[in-house]
Structure formats: structure tokens, C-alpha cells
């Protein structure tokens, strides 16, 4: 299974989420938090898709397997 450090807040690639986390910690409005998520989520998903592909595991295959495990 490919790991994806770009989604891990503890890794340098996950630092894109620090603005979202800061907004939550500062008790910003849901609208402000949603705005930060809208800015960062496409970047994170794009990076994850690229990393999975480089690992030889298409993101769609990973998601399909994950969904199948949840149904078992």
C-alpha cells in the first residue's frame, strides 16, 4: 500500500493543512474554515493522485479497495 505523506499534518507535504488547522484552533467561522478547505483540498488531492500513480497504484484502485473493505 502506498503511503501518502502529503496528507499527513506531521510531514512537510501536509503543511498545506496548517491554515485549516489554525482556523479551527482559532474558532473561526465555519465559512472561513470551509474557504480554507476549498483552497487546500484540490491541491492535496492532486498531490495524492500523483503520488499514488508514481507508486504504481492508481488512486481509483485504492479507493475501490478501501470501499470494498468497508462493505465486508
CHARMM-style PDB file with segment names, atoms N, HN, CA, C and O in Angstrom:
ATOM      1  N   UNK     1       0.849  -1.178   0.000  1.00  0.00      PROA
ATOM      2  CA  UNK     1       0.000   0.000   0.000  1.00  0.00      PROA
ATOM      3  C   UNK     1       0.889   1.234   0.000  1.00  0.00      PROA
ATOM      4  O   UNK     1       1.829   1.330   0.789  1.00  0.00      PROA
ATOM      5  N   UNK     2       0.600   2.146  -0.857  1.00  0.00      PROA
ATOM      6  HN  UNK     2      -0.164   2.068  -1.498  1.00  0.00      PROA
ATOM      7  CA  UNK     2       1.369   3.384  -0.924  1.00  0.00      PROA
ATOM      8  C   UNK     2       0.983   4.289   0.240  1.00  0.00      PROA
ATOM      9  O   UNK     2      -0.193   4.435   0.574  1.00  0.00      PROA
ATOM     10  N   UNK     3       1.997   4.890   0.847  1.00  0.00      PROA
ATOM     11  HN  UNK     3       2.952   4.771   0.576  1.00  0.00      PROA
ATOM     12  CA  UNK     3       1.726   5.873   1.888  1.00  0.00      PROA
ATOM     13  C   UNK     3       1.586   7.221   1.231  1.00  0.00      PROA
ATOM     14  O   UNK     3       2.151   7.462   0.164  1.00  0.00      PROA
ATOM     15  N   UNK     4       0.844   8.092   1.855  1.00  0.00      PROA
ATOM     16  HN  UNK     4       0.385   7.896   2.721  1.00  0.00      PROA
ATOM     17  CA  UNK     4       0.716   9.417   1.286  1.00  0.00      PROA
ATOM     18  C   UNK     4       1.016  10.452   2.341  1.00  0.00      PROA
ATOM     19  O   UNK     4       0.146  10.837   3.122  1.00  0.00      PROA
ATOM     20  N   UNK     5       2.262  10.899   2.355  1.00  0.00      PROA
ATOM     21  HN  UNK     5       2.968  10.586   1.721  1.00  0.00      PROA
ATOM     22  CA  UNK     5       2.707  11.856   3.353  1.00  0.00      PROA
ATOM     23  C   UNK     5       2.178  13.254   3.083  1.00  0.00      PROA
ATOM     24  O   UNK     5       2.224  14.108   3.967  1.00  0.00      PROA
ATOM     25  N   UNK     6       1.682  13.502   1.891  1.00  0.00      PROA
ATOM     26  HN  UNK     6       1.644  12.808   1.173  1.00  0.00      PROA
ATOM     27  CA  UNK     6       1.155  14.838   1.589  1.00  0.00      PROA
ATOM     28  C   UNK     6      -0.147  15.099   2.339  1.00  0.00      PROA
ATOM     29  O   UNK     6      -0.589  16.244   2.438  1.00  0.00      PROA
ATOM     30  N   UNK     7      -0.757  14.054   2.862  1.00  0.00      PROA
ATOM     31  HN  UNK     7      -0.398  13.124   2.782  1.00  0.00      PROA
ATOM     32  CA  UNK     7      -1.996  14.222   3.619  1.00  0.00      PROA
ATOM     33  C   UNK     7      -1.756  14.182   5.120  1.00  0.00      PROA
ATOM     34  O   UNK     7      -2.693  14.357   5.899  1.00  0.00      PROA
ATOM     35  N   UNK     8      -0.509  13.952   5.539  1.00  0.00      PROA
ATOM     36  HN  UNK     8       0.252  13.809   4.907  1.00  0.00      PROA
ATOM     37  CA  UNK     8      -0.148  13.830   6.947  1.00  0.00      PROA
ATOM     38  C   UNK     8       0.290  15.189   7.473  1.00  0.00      PROA
ATOM     39  O   UNK     8       1.255  15.762   6.968  1.00  0.00      PROA
ATOM     40  N   UNK     9      -0.402  15.712   8.477  1.00  0.00      PROA
ATOM     41  HN  UNK     9      -1.186  15.246   8.887  1.00  0.00      PROA
ATOM     42  CA  UNK     9      -0.076  17.031   9.004  1.00  0.00      PROA
ATOM     43  C   UNK     9       1.331  17.104   9.577  1.00  0.00      PROA
ATOM     44  O   UNK     9       1.922  18.182   9.637  1.00  0.00      PROA
ATOM     45  N   UNK    10       1.866  15.974   9.995  1.00  0.00      PROA
ATOM     46  HN  UNK    10       1.386  15.098   9.946  1.00  0.00      PROA
ATOM     47  CA  UNK    10       3.198  15.958  10.585  1.00  0.00      PROA
ATOM     48  C   UNK    10       4.319  15.996   9.573  1.00  0.00      PROA
ATOM     49  O   UNK    10       5.477  16.176   9.948  1.00  0.00      PROA
ATOM     50  N   UNK    11       4.012  15.834   8.314  1.00  0.00      PROA
ATOM     51  HN  UNK    11       3.071  15.687   8.009  1.00  0.00      PROA
ATOM     52  CA  UNK    11       5.024  15.817   7.254  1.00  0.00      PROA
ATOM     53  C   UNK    11       5.044  17.157   6.531  1.00  0.00      PROA
ATOM     54  O   UNK    11       4.040  17.869   6.509  1.00  0.00      PROA
ATOM     55  N   UNK    12       6.182  17.503   5.940  1.00  0.00      PROA
ATOM     56  HN  UNK    12       6.998  16.925   5.958  1.00  0.00      PROA
ATOM     57  CA  UNK    12       6.256  18.781   5.215  1.00  0.00      PROA
ATOM     58  C   UNK    12       5.174  18.937   4.147  1.00  0.00      PROA
ATOM     59  O   UNK    12       4.652  20.036   3.956  1.00  0.00      PROA
ATOM     60  N   UNK    13       4.837  17.864   3.456  1.00  0.00      PROA
ATOM     61  HN  UNK    13       5.261  16.972   3.611  1.00  0.00      PROA
ATOM     62  CA  UNK    13       3.799  17.942   2.426  1.00  0.00      PROA
ATOM     63  C   UNK    13       2.421  18.203   2.984  1.00  0.00      PROA
ATOM     64  O   UNK    13       1.536  18.675   2.269  1.00  0.00      PROA
ATOM     65  N   UNK    14       2.230  17.901   4.250  1.00  0.00      PROA
ATOM     66  HN  UNK    14       2.949  17.517   4.831  1.00  0.00      PROA
ATOM     67  CA  UNK    14       0.935  18.118   4.883  1.00  0.00      PROA
ATOM     68  C   UNK    14       0.765  19.517   5.441  1.00  0.00      PROA
ATOM     69  O   UNK    14      -0.298  19.866   5.954  1.00  0.00      PROA
ATOM     70  N   UNK    15       1.810  20.313   5.340  1.00  0.00      PROA
ATOM     71  HN  UNK    15       2.674  20.029   4.924  1.00  0.00      PROA
ATOM     72  CA  UNK    15       1.753  21.656   5.905  1.00  0.00      PROA
ATOM     73  C   UNK    15       0.728  22.549   5.231  1.00  0.00      PROA
ATOM     74  O   UNK    15       0.353  23.588   5.775  1.00  0.00      PROA
ATOM     75  N   UNK    16       0.270  22.150   4.041  1.00  0.00      PROA
ATOM     76  HN  UNK    16       0.575  21.306   3.600  1.00  0.00      PROA
ATOM     77  CA  UNK    16      -0.770  22.946   3.382  1.00  0.00      PROA
ATOM     78  C   UNK    16      -2.027  22.995   4.247  1.00  0.00      PROA
ATOM     79  O   UNK    16      -2.860  23.887   4.087  1.00  0.00      PROA
ATOM     80  N   UNK    17      -2.163  22.036   5.163  1.00  0.00      PROA
ATOM     81  HN  UNK    17      -1.487  21.312   5.293  1.00  0.00      PROA
ATOM     82  CA  UNK    17      -3.349  21.981   6.012  1.00  0.00      PROA
ATOM     83  C   UNK    17      -3.222  22.858   7.249  1.00  0.00      PROA
ATOM     84  O   UNK    17      -4.188  23.000   7.999  1.00  0.00      PROA
ATOM     85  N   UNK    18      -2.039  23.455   7.481  1.00  0.00      PROA
ATOM     86  HN  UNK    18      -1.254  23.339   6.872  1.00  0.00      PROA
ATOM     87  CA  UNK    18      -1.864  24.227   8.713  1.00  0.00      PROA
ATOM     88  C   UNK    18      -2.819  25.411   8.779  1.00  0.00      PROA
ATOM     89  O   UNK    18      -3.241  25.801   9.867  1.00  0.00      PROA
ATOM     90  N   UNK    19      -3.168  25.990   7.628  1.00  0.00      PROA
ATOM     91  HN  UNK    19      -2.825  25.674   6.743  1.00  0.00      PROA
ATOM     92  CA  UNK    19      -4.101  27.117   7.628  1.00  0.00      PROA
ATOM     93  C   UNK    19      -5.500  26.677   8.055  1.00  0.00      PROA
ATOM     94  O   UNK    19      -6.205  27.403   8.756  1.00  0.00      PROA
ATOM     95  N   UNK    20      -5.884  25.494   7.627  1.00  0.00      PROA
ATOM     96  HN  UNK    20      -5.311  24.904   7.058  1.00  0.00      PROA
ATOM     97  CA  UNK    20      -7.187  24.949   8.025  1.00  0.00      PROA
ATOM     98  C   UNK    20      -7.171  24.655   9.523  1.00  0.00      PROA
ATOM     99  O   UNK    20      -8.093  25.028  10.249  1.00  0.00      PROA
ATOM    100  N   UNK    21      -6.112  23.983   9.977  1.00  0.00      PROA
ATOM    101  HN  UNK    21      -5.363  23.680   9.387  1.00  0.00      PROA
ATOM    102  CA  UNK    21      -5.996  23.644  11.398  1.00  0.00      PROA
ATOM    103  C   UNK    21      -5.964  24.907  12.254  1.00  0.00      PROA
ATOM    104  O   UNK    21      -6.604  24.962  13.303  1.00  0.00      PROA
ATOM    105  N   UNK    22      -5.227  25.912  11.814  1.00  0.00      PROA
ATOM    106  HN  UNK    22      -4.707  25.867  10.961  1.00  0.00      PROA
ATOM    107  CA  UNK    22      -5.177  27.178  12.558  1.00  0.00      PROA
ATOM    108  C   UNK    22      -6.553  27.824  12.635  1.00  0.00      PROA
ATOM    109  O   UNK    22      -6.930  28.360  13.677  1.00  0.00      PROA
ATOM    110  N   UNK    23      -7.301  27.777  11.544  1.00  0.00      PROA
ATOM    111  HN  UNK    23      -6.995  27.341  10.698  1.00  0.00      PROA
ATOM    112  CA  UNK    23      -8.646  28.360  11.543  1.00  0.00      PROA
ATOM    113  C   UNK    23      -9.549  27.641  12.544  1.00  0.00      PROA
ATOM    114  O   UNK    23     -10.355  28.273  13.227  1.00  0.00      PROA
ATOM    115  N   UNK    24      -9.411  26.325  12.626  1.00  0.00      PROA
ATOM    116  HN  UNK    24      -8.756  25.811  12.072  1.00  0.00      PROA
ATOM    117  CA  UNK    24     -10.213  25.553  13.590  1.00  0.00      PROA
ATOM    118  C   UNK    24      -9.784  25.898  15.012  1.00  0.00      PROA
ATOM    119  O   UNK    24     -10.625  26.142  15.877  1.00  0.00      PROA
ATOM    120  N   UNK    25      -8.483  25.919  15.248  1.00  0.00      PROA
ATOM    121  HN  UNK    25      -7.799  25.721  14.545  1.00  0.00      PROA
ATOM    122  CA  UNK    25      -7.980  26.233  16.599  1.00  0.00      PROA
ATOM    123  C   UNK    25      -8.397  27.625  17.061  1.00  0.00      PROA
ATOM    124  O   UNK    25      -8.662  27.845  18.243  1.00  0.00      PROA
ATOM    125  N   UNK    26      -8.452  28.557  16.119  1.00  0.00      PROA
ATOM    126  HN  UNK    26      -8.238  28.378  15.159  1.00  0.00      PROA
ATOM    127  CA  UNK    26      -8.821  29.936  16.454  1.00  0.00      PROA
ATOM    128  C   UNK    26     -10.332  30.141  16.472  1.00  0.00      PROA
ATOM    129  O   UNK    26     -10.818  31.261  16.627  1.00  0.00      PROA
ATOM    130  N   UNK    27     -11.066  29.041  16.311  1.00  0.00      PROA
ATOM    131  HN  UNK    27     -10.671  28.131  16.185  1.00  0.00      PROA
ATOM    132  CA  UNK    27     -12.526  29.065  16.337  1.00  0.00      PROA
ATOM    133  C   UNK    27     -13.106  30.048  15.325  1.00  0.00      PROA
ATOM    134  O   UNK    27     -14.034  30.803  15.614  1.00  0.00      PROA
ATOM    135  N   UNK    28     -12.520  30.010  14.121  1.00  0.00      PROA
ATOM    136  HN  UNK    28     -11.766  29.397  13.886  1.00  0.00      PROA
ATOM    137  CA  UNK    28     -13.039  30.838  13.036  1.00  0.00      PROA
ATOM    138  C   UNK    28     -14.413  30.323  12.637  1.00  0.00      PROA
ATOM    139  O   UNK    28     -14.816  29.224  13.018  1.00  0.00      PROA
ATOM    140  N   UNK    29     -15.105  31.111  11.885  1.00  0.00      PROA
ATOM    141  HN  UNK    29     -14.778  32.004  11.575  1.00  0.00      PROA
ATOM    142  CA  UNK    29     -16.456  30.729  11.464  1.00  0.00      PROA
ATOM    143  C   UNK    29     -16.382  29.521  10.521  1.00  0.00      PROA
ATOM    144  O   UNK    29     -15.373  29.311   9.847  1.00  0.00      PROA
ATOM    145  N   UNK    30     -17.458  28.737  10.484  1.00  0.00      PROA
ATOM    146  HN  UNK    30     -18.277  28.908  11.032  1.00  0.00      PROA
ATOM    147  CA  UNK    30     -17.488  27.607   9.544  1.00  0.00      PROA
ATOM    148  C   UNK    30     -17.243  28.052   8.101  1.00  0.00      PROA
ATOM    149  O   UNK    30     -16.646  27.315   7.316  1.00  0.00      PROA
ATOM    150  N   UNK    31     -17.700  29.246   7.755  1.00  0.00      PROA
ATOM    151  HN  UNK    31     -18.185  29.844   8.393  1.00  0.00      PROA
ATOM    152  CA  UNK    31     -17.491  29.748   6.405  1.00  0.00      PROA
ATOM    153  C   UNK    31     -16.006  29.974   6.119  1.00  0.00      PROA
ATOM    154  O   UNK    31     -15.528  29.669   5.026  1.00  0.00      PROA
ATOM    155  N   UNK    32     -15.277  30.512   7.105  1.00  0.00      PROA
ATOM    156  HN  UNK    32     -15.665  30.760   7.992  1.00  0.00      PROA
ATOM    157  CA  UNK    32     -13.848  30.744   6.926  1.00  0.00      PROA
ATOM    158  C   UNK    32     -13.084  29.421   6.832  1.00  0.00      PROA
ATOM    159  O   UNK    32     -12.164  29.280   6.026  1.00  0.00      PROA
ATOM    160  N   UNK    33     -13.476  28.464   7.661  1.00  0.00      PROA
ATOM    161  HN  UNK    33     -14.223  28.579   8.315  1.00  0.00      PROA
ATOM    162  CA  UNK    33     -12.832  27.145   7.617  1.00  0.00      PROA
ATOM    163  C   UNK    33     -13.121  26.478   6.275  1.00  0.00      PROA
ATOM    164  O   UNK    33     -12.222  25.913   5.652  1.00  0.00      PROA
ATOM    165  N   UNK    34     -14.367  26.544   5.833  1.00  0.00      PROA
ATOM    166  HN  UNK    34     -15.097  27.003   6.339  1.00  0.00      PROA
ATOM    167  CA  UNK    34     -14.741  25.951   4.544  1.00  0.00      PROA
ATOM    168  C   UNK    34     -13.957  26.591   3.410  1.00  0.00      PROA
ATOM    169  O   UNK    34     -13.548  25.906   2.472  1.00  0.00      PROA
ATOM    170  N   UNK    35     -13.747  27.885   3.489  1.00  0.00      PROA
ATOM    171  HN  UNK    35     -14.079  28.441   4.251  1.00  0.00      PROA
ATOM    172  CA  UNK    35     -12.977  28.579   2.457  1.00  0.00      PROA
ATOM    173  C   UNK    35     -11.551  28.031   2.399  1.00  0.00      PROA
ATOM    174  O   UNK    35     -11.024  27.784   1.314  1.00  0.00      PROA
ATOM    175  N   UNK    36     -10.931  27.843   3.557  1.00  0.00      PROA
ATOM    176  HN  UNK    36     -11.359  28.044   4.438  1.00  0.00      PROA
ATOM    177  CA  UNK    36      -9.573  27.298   3.600  1.00  0.00      PROA
ATOM    178  C   UNK    36      -9.535  25.875   3.041  1.00  0.00      PROA
ATOM    179  O   UNK    36      -8.613  25.513   2.310  1.00  0.00      PROA
ATOM    180  N   UNK    37     -10.535  25.077   3.389  1.00  0.00      PROA
ATOM    181  HN  UNK    37     -11.284  25.371   3.983  1.00  0.00      PROA
ATOM    182  CA  UNK    37     -10.593  23.706   2.878  1.00  0.00      PROA
ATOM    183  C   UNK    37     -10.748  23.721   1.357  1.00  0.00      PROA
ATOM    184  O   UNK    37     -10.090  22.951   0.657  1.00  0.00      PROA
ATOM    185  N   UNK    38     -11.611  24.588   0.852  1.00  0.00      PROA
ATOM    186  HN  UNK    38     -12.145  25.213   1.420  1.00  0.00      PROA
ATOM    187  CA  UNK    38     -11.807  24.684  -0.605  1.00  0.00      PROA
ATOM    188  C   UNK    38     -10.519  25.058  -1.324  1.00  0.00      PROA
ATOM    189  O   UNK    38     -10.288  24.628  -2.455  1.00  0.00      PROA
ATOM    190  N   UNK    39      -9.684  25.853  -0.676  1.00  0.00      PROA
ATOM    191  HN  UNK    39      -9.871  26.202   0.242  1.00  0.00      PROA
ATOM    192  CA  UNK    39      -8.409  26.233  -1.283  1.00  0.00      PROA
ATOM    193  C   UNK    39      -7.400  25.092  -1.256  1.00  0.00      PROA
ATOM    194  O   UNK    39      -6.642  24.909  -2.208  1.00  0.00      PROA
ATOM    195  N   UNK    40      -7.389  24.332  -0.179  1.00  0.00      PROA
ATOM    196  HN  UNK    40      -8.005  24.481   0.595  1.00  0.00      PROA
ATOM    197  CA  UNK    40      -6.333  23.346   0.042  1.00  0.00      PROA
ATOM    198  C   UNK    40      -6.669  21.944  -0.444  1.00  0.00      PROA
ATOM    199  O   UNK    40      -5.770  21.205  -0.845  1.00  0.00      PROA
ATOM    200  N   UNK    41      -7.929  21.565  -0.419  1.00  0.00      PROA
ATOM    201  HN  UNK    41      -8.659  22.165  -0.093  1.00  0.00      PROA
ATOM    202  CA  UNK    41      -8.303  20.202  -0.788  1.00  0.00      PROA
ATOM    203  C   UNK    41      -7.919  19.836  -2.219  1.00  0.00      PROA
ATOM    204  O   UNK    41      -7.368  18.755  -2.426  1.00  0.00      PROA
ATOM    205  N   UNK    42      -8.180  20.672  -3.208  1.00  0.00      PROA
ATOM    206  HN  UNK    42      -8.628  21.550  -3.041  1.00  0.00      PROA
ATOM    207  CA  UNK    42      -7.773  20.287  -4.568  1.00  0.00      PROA
ATOM    208  C   UNK    42      -6.271  20.067  -4.692  1.00  0.00      PROA
ATOM    209  O   UNK    42      -5.835  19.161  -5.401  1.00  0.00      PROA
ATOM    210  N   UNK    43      -5.476  20.889  -4.008  1.00  0.00      PROA
ATOM    211  HN  UNK    43      -5.831  21.626  -3.432  1.00  0.00      PROA
ATOM    212  CA  UNK    43      -4.023  20.719  -4.037  1.00  0.00      PROA
ATOM    213  C   UNK    43      -3.621  19.383  -3.420  1.00  0.00      PROA
ATOM    214  O   UNK    43      -2.783  18.666  -3.966  1.00  0.00      PROA
ATOM    215  N   UNK    44      -4.219  19.059  -2.290  1.00  0.00      PROA
ATOM    216  HN  UNK    44      -4.900  19.641  -1.846  1.00  0.00      PROA
ATOM    217  CA  UNK    44      -3.885  17.815  -1.600  1.00  0.00      PROA
ATOM    218  C   UNK    44      -4.286  16.598  -2.427  1.00  0.00      PROA
ATOM    219  O   UNK    44      -3.527  15.633  -2.526  1.00  0.00      PROA
ATOM    220  N   UNK    45      -5.467  16.642  -3.017  1.00  0.00      PROA
ATOM    221  HN  UNK    45      -6.084  17.425  -2.937  1.00  0.00      PROA
ATOM    222  CA  UNK    45      -5.925  15.511  -3.823  1.00  0.00      PROA
ATOM    223  C   UNK    45      -5.080  15.344  -5.079  1.00  0.00      PROA
ATOM    224  O   UNK    45      -4.795  14.221  -5.494  1.00  0.00      PROA
ATOM    225  N   UNK    46      -4.687  16.441  -5.672  1.00  0.00      PROA
ATOM    226  HN  UNK    46      -4.919  17.353  -5.335  1.00  0.00      PROA
ATOM    227  CA  UNK    46      -3.827  16.379  -6.851  1.00  0.00      PROA
ATOM    228  C   UNK    46      -2.485  15.741  -6.495  1.00  0.00      PROA
ATOM    229  O   UNK    46      -1.981  14.886  -7.223  1.00  0.00      PROA
ATOM    230  N   UNK    47      -1.920  16.161  -5.378  1.00  0.00      PROA
ATOM    231  HN  UNK    47      -2.330  16.856  -4.787  1.00  0.00      PROA
ATOM    232  CA  UNK    47      -0.646  15.607  -4.923  1.00  0.00      PROA
ATOM    233  C   UNK    47      -0.799  14.121  -4.585  1.00  0.00      PROA
ATOM    234  O   UNK    47       0.066  13.317  -4.937  1.00  0.00      PROA
ATOM    235  N   UNK    48      -1.869  13.755  -3.920  1.00  0.00      PROA
ATOM    236  HN  UNK    48      -2.571  14.408  -3.635  1.00  0.00      PROA
ATOM    237  CA  UNK    48      -2.101  12.351  -3.572  1.00  0.00      PROA
ATOM    238  C   UNK    48      -2.244  11.513  -4.840  1.00  0.00      PROA
ATOM    239  O   UNK    48      -1.671  10.428  -4.942  1.00  0.00      PROA
ATOM    240  N   UNK    49      -3.003  12.017  -5.798  1.00  0.00      PROA
ATOM    241  HN  UNK    49      -3.469  12.898  -5.716  1.00  0.00      PROA
ATOM    242  CA  UNK    49      -3.202  11.291  -7.061  1.00  0.00      PROA
ATOM    243  C   UNK    49      -1.858  11.044  -7.743  1.00  0.00      PROA
ATOM    244  O   UNK    49      -1.590   9.942  -8.223  1.00  0.00      PROA
ATOM    245  N   UNK    50      -1.026  12.065  -7.780  1.00  0.00      PROA
ATOM    246  HN  UNK    50      -1.243  12.959  -7.390  1.00  0.00      PROA
ATOM    247  CA  UNK    50       0.293  11.953  -8.402  1.00  0.00      PROA
ATOM    248  C   UNK    50       1.166  10.934  -7.665  1.00  0.00      PROA
ATOM    249  O   UNK    50       1.829  10.115  -8.300  1.00  0.00      PROA
ATOM    250  N   UNK    51       1.168  10.981  -6.335  1.00  0.00      PROA
ATOM    251  HN  UNK    51       0.629  11.646  -5.819  1.00  0.00      PROA
ATOM    252  CA  UNK    51       1.998  10.065  -5.550  1.00  0.00      PROA
ATOM    253  C   UNK    51       1.528   8.616  -5.693  1.00  0.00      PROA
ATOM    254  O   UNK    51       2.351   7.706  -5.786  1.00  0.00      PROA
ATOM    255  N   UNK    52       0.221   8.400  -5.712  1.00  0.00      PROA
ATOM    256  HN  UNK    52      -0.448   9.140  -5.636  1.00  0.00      PROA
ATOM    257  CA  UNK    52      -0.280   7.039  -5.910  1.00  0.00      PROA
ATOM    258  C   UNK    52       0.125   6.532  -7.289  1.00  0.00      PROA
ATOM    259  O   UNK    52       0.559   5.388  -7.424  1.00  0.00      PROA
ATOM    260  N   UNK    53      -0.013   7.366  -8.309  1.00  0.00      PROA
ATOM    261  HN  UNK    53      -0.366   8.295  -8.200  1.00  0.00      PROA
ATOM    262  CA  UNK    53       0.353   6.956  -9.669  1.00  0.00      PROA
ATOM    263  C   UNK    53       1.838   6.630  -9.757  1.00  0.00      PROA
ATOM    264  O   UNK    53       2.223   5.655 -10.403  1.00  0.00      PROA
ATOM    265  N   UNK    54       2.672   7.438  -9.113  1.00  0.00      PROA
ATOM    266  HN  UNK    54       2.360   8.229  -8.588  1.00  0.00      PROA
ATOM    267  CA  UNK    54       4.117   7.179  -9.119  1.00  0.00      PROA
ATOM    268  C   UNK    54       4.455   5.871  -8.408  1.00  0.00      PROA
ATOM    269  O   UNK    54       5.467   5.238  -8.709  1.00  0.00      PROA
ATOM    270  N   UNK    55       3.609   5.473  -7.473  1.00  0.00      PROA
ATOM    271  HN  UNK    55       2.787   5.987  -7.229  1.00  0.00      PROA
ATOM    272  CA  UNK    55       3.815   4.221  -6.738  1.00  0.00      PROA
ATOM    273  C   UNK    55       3.248   3.024  -7.480  1.00  0.00      PROA
ATOM    274  O   UNK    55       3.392   1.885  -7.035  1.00  0.00      PROA
ATOM    275  N   UNK    56       2.601   3.280  -8.613  1.00  0.00      PROA
ATOM    276  HN  UNK    56       2.484   4.205  -8.975  1.00  0.00      PROA
ATOM    277  CA  UNK    56       2.019   2.202  -9.395  1.00  0.00      PROA
ATOM    278  C   UNK    56       0.643   1.776  -8.927  1.00  0.00      PROA
ATOM    279  O   UNK    56       0.136   0.735  -9.343  1.00  0.00      PROA
ATOM    280  N   UNK    57       0.036   2.576  -8.062  1.00  0.00      PROA
ATOM    281  HN  UNK    57       0.448   3.422  -7.723  1.00  0.00      PROA
ATOM    282  CA  UNK    57      -1.302   2.270  -7.564  1.00  0.00      PROA
ATOM    283  C   UNK    57      -2.214   3.429  -7.963  1.00  0.00      PROA
ATOM    284  O   UNK    57      -2.142   4.502  -7.363  1.00  0.00      PROA
ATOM    285  N   UNK    58      -3.059   3.233  -8.954  1.00  0.00      PROA
ATOM    286  HN  UNK    58      -3.117   2.362  -9.441  1.00  0.00      PROA
ATOM    287  CA  UNK    58      -3.985   4.310  -9.315  1.00  0.00      PROA
ATOM    288  C   UNK    58      -4.891   4.657  -8.132  1.00  0.00      PROA
ATOM    289  O   UNK    58      -5.348   3.771  -7.410  1.00  0.00      PROA
ATOM    290  N   UNK    59      -5.140   5.923  -7.944  1.00  0.00      PROA
ATOM    291  HN  UNK    59      -4.769   6.643  -8.531  1.00  0.00      PROA
ATOM    292  CA  UNK    59      -5.975   6.362  -6.835  1.00  0.00      PROA
ATOM    293  C   UNK    59      -7.350   5.701  -6.887  1.00  0.00      PROA
ATOM    294  O   UNK    59      -7.913   5.353  -5.849  1.00  0.00      PROA
ATOM    295  N   UNK    60      -7.885   5.530  -8.085  1.00  0.00      PROA
ATOM    296  HN  UNK    60      -7.427   5.813  -8.928  1.00  0.00      PROA
ATOM    297  CA  UNK    60      -9.206   4.888  -8.203  1.00  0.00      PROA
ATOM    298  C   UNK    60      -9.161   3.455  -7.680  1.00  0.00      PROA
ATOM    299  O   UNK    60     -10.112   3.002  -7.043  1.00  0.00      PROA
ATOM    300  N   UNK    61      -8.064   2.737  -7.942  1.00  0.00      PROA
ATOM    301  HN  UNK    61      -7.292   3.105  -8.460  1.00  0.00      PROA
ATOM    302  CA  UNK    61      -7.931   1.365  -7.433  1.00  0.00      PROA
ATOM    303  C   UNK    61      -7.870   1.365  -5.911  1.00  0.00      PROA
ATOM    304  O   UNK    61      -8.516   0.544  -5.260  1.00  0.00      PROA
ATOM    305  N   UNK    62      -7.100   2.278  -5.347  1.00  0.00      PROA
ATOM    306  HN  UNK    62      -6.575   2.945  -5.876  1.00  0.00      PROA
ATOM    307  CA  UNK    62      -7.005   2.392  -3.899  1.00  0.00      PROA
ATOM    308  C   UNK    62      -8.374   2.658  -3.279  1.00  0.00      PROA
ATOM    309  O   UNK    62      -8.762   2.005  -2.310  1.00  0.00      PROA
ATOM    310  N   UNK    63      -9.100   3.620  -3.844  1.00  0.00      PROA
ATOM    311  HN  UNK    63      -8.785   4.150  -4.630  1.00  0.00      PROA
ATOM    312  CA  UNK    63     -10.416   3.963  -3.315  1.00  0.00      PROA
ATOM    313  C   UNK    63     -11.401   2.805  -3.450  1.00  0.00      PROA
ATOM    314  O   UNK    63     -12.182   2.544  -2.534  1.00  0.00      PROA
ATOM    315  N   UNK    64     -11.368   2.113  -4.582  1.00  0.00      PROA
ATOM    316  HN  UNK    64     -10.734   2.324  -5.325  1.00  0.00      PROA
ATOM    317  CA  UNK    64     -12.261   0.961  -4.763  1.00  0.00      PROA
ATOM    318  C   UNK    64     -11.994  -0.123  -3.724  1.00  0.00      PROA
ATOM    319  O   UNK    64     -12.927  -0.691  -3.156  1.00  0.00      PROA
ATOM    320  N   UNK    65     -10.721  -0.404  -3.481  1.00  0.00      PROA
ATOM    321  HN  UNK    65      -9.964   0.057  -3.942  1.00  0.00      PROA
ATOM    322  CA  UNK    65     -10.376  -1.417  -2.463  1.00  0.00      PROA
ATOM    323  C   UNK    65     -10.794  -0.967  -1.079  1.00  0.00      PROA
ATOM    324  O   UNK    65     -11.293  -1.762  -0.283  1.00  0.00      PROA
ATOM    325  N   UNK    66     -10.590   0.307  -0.793  1.00  0.00      PROA
ATOM    326  HN  UNK    66     -10.184   0.953  -1.439  1.00  0.00      PROA
ATOM    327  CA  UNK    66     -10.970   0.852   0.515  1.00  0.00      PROA
ATOM    328  C   UNK    66     -12.481   0.739   0.705  1.00  0.00      PROA
ATOM    329  O   UNK    66     -12.949   0.366   1.781  1.00  0.00      PROA
ATOM    330  N   UNK    67     -13.242   1.061  -0.338  1.00  0.00      PROA
ATOM    331  HN  UNK    67     -12.863   1.364  -1.212  1.00  0.00      PROA
ATOM    332  CA  UNK    67     -14.698   0.964  -0.245  1.00  0.00      PROA
ATOM    333  C   UNK    67     -15.138  -0.501  -0.076  1.00  0.00      PROA
ATOM    334  O   UNK    67     -16.072  -0.777   0.677  1.00  0.00      PROA
ATOM    335  N   UNK    68     -14.483  -1.428  -0.758  1.00  0.00      PROA
ATOM    336  HN  UNK    68     -13.724  -1.204  -1.370  1.00  0.00      PROA
ATOM    337  CA  UNK    68     -14.830  -2.833  -0.633  1.00  0.00      PROA
ATOM    338  C   UNK    68     -14.554  -3.349   0.775  1.00  0.00      PROA
ATOM    339  O   UNK    68     -15.314  -4.171   1.288  1.00  0.00      PROA
ATOM    340  N   UNK    69     -13.499  -2.887   1.399  1.00  0.00      PROA
ATOM    341  HN  UNK    69     -12.882  -2.219   0.982  1.00  0.00      PROA
ATOM    342  CA  UNK    69     -13.182  -3.305   2.766  1.00  0.00      PROA
ATOM    343  C   UNK    69     -14.253  -2.840   3.736  1.00  0.00      PROA
ATOM    344  O   UNK    69     -14.594  -3.549   4.683  1.00  0.00      PROA
ATOM    345  N   UNK    70     -14.782  -1.653   3.500  1.00  0.00      PROA
ATOM    346  HN  UNK    70     -14.505  -1.077   2.731  1.00  0.00      PROA
ATOM    347  CA  UNK    70     -15.817  -1.107   4.367  1.00  0.00      PROA
ATOM    348  C   UNK    70     -17.129  -1.863   4.269  1.00  0.00      PROA
ATOM    349  O   UNK    70     -17.948  -1.816   5.186  1.00  0.00      PROA
ATOM    350  N   UNK    71     -17.328  -2.552   3.170  1.00  0.00      PROA
ATOM    351  HN  UNK    71     -16.663  -2.590   2.425  1.00  0.00      PROA
ATOM    352  CA  UNK    71     -18.581  -3.299   2.960  1.00  0.00      PROA
ATOM    353  C   UNK    71     -18.498  -4.725   3.500  1.00  0.00      PROA
ATOM    354  O   UNK    71     -19.515  -5.405   3.636  1.00  0.00      PROA
ATOM    355  N   UNK    72     -17.281  -5.170   3.805  1.00  0.00      PROA
ATOM    356  HN  UNK    72     -16.455  -4.618   3.694  1.00  0.00      PROA
ATOM    357  CA  UNK    72     -17.121  -6.553   4.269  1.00  0.00      PROA
ATOM    358  C   UNK    72     -17.526  -6.700   5.709  1.00  0.00      PROA
ATOM    359  OT1 UNK    72     -17.455  -7.798   6.262  1.00  0.00      PROA
TER     360      UNK     72
END
